[in-house]
């Protein structure tokens, strides 16, 4: 039973680290871009959009659809970067813990 107690202690330590990481990821900022940097989206690593910057050259009525597509691409780029950062930090905490396929931390 000593091994089980040790495993429970390790699980509690990991949970504490994960909670701390979640708070940290809420503060980490990532920037996504599209259109060669003409549209930039800034978000937290948790996916909360913080700001959006659009180059003045894109404000032409006949290019409205292009601008909308670029905004979506920039936001998705920021989201992808945030997810990648989150996974990297989670892997560092879990110490390479081999989870069954499809399982992600935190549960």
N, C-alpha and C positions, 0 to 999 in steps of 0.2 A: 504493500500500500504506500510505501515511501515514494515510489516512482510516480504514483498517481498524484500525490500531494505536490511533488515537484512540478509535474505537468500542469496542475491547476495554477500554481504560482506563476509559471511561465505564461500561461494563458491570460492571467490577470495583468501581468506586466505588458503583454502585447496589446491588450485592450486599452490600457492607459496610454500607451504610445500611439495607438490608432486615434484615440480621442484627441490627443494633442496635435497629431498630424492634421486631422480634420479642421481644427481651428486655424492651423498654419495655412492650409490650402485656401481658406476663406480670405486670407490676406495676400497670398501670392498673386501677382499680376502677370498675365500673358497678353501678347498683342498679336492679332491676326491681321493679315493684309490681303488685298486683292487688287487687280488692275494695276500691277506694277507699283503698288504703294499709294495709289490714288484714293483708296478707301482703306481705313484702318479701324479695327475694332479692338478695344481694350476690355478685358474681362478678368474675373478672378479665376483661379484654377478650378474652382467649383462650378464655373459656367455662368456667373452673374455678370451681365454686360454692364460695364462702368462708363464707357464713352465710345463715341463714334466720330471719326474725322473724315470729311469728304473734301477732296480737292475742288477748288472753285471751278476748274475747267469742266467738271462733270455736270454743272448746273445748266444744261441745255434741254429745253422741252422735248426735242425730238430724240433725246438719249435717255429719257426717263426709265425705260425698261432695262437698259444696260446698267444704269445706276442701281436700280433695285437688285439686279442680279449680283452686282459687285458687293453690295451691302450684305446680302445673304452669304456670299462666299467668304467675306472677311469675318463675319460672325462665326461661321462654321470653322474657319481656320483657327480662330482664337479658342473655340471650344475644343477642337482636336488637340491643340497644344496644351490646354489645361488638363485634359484627360491623360495625356502622355506624362506630364509632370506629376500628376497624381499617382499614376501607376508606378513610376520610377521611385517615388518616395515610399509608396506602400511596399514595394519589393525590398527596399532597404530595411524597413522595419520588420517585415515578416522573415527576413533572413533566408530567402529562397525557399520558404515553406511551400512544399508541393501540394497544391490544392487540386481536388478533382476538376476535370474539365468544366468550364462554364462558371465555376465559383470565383467570386471576386471578393476582395476585402474592401471595406468592412461588409459584414454579412447583412 
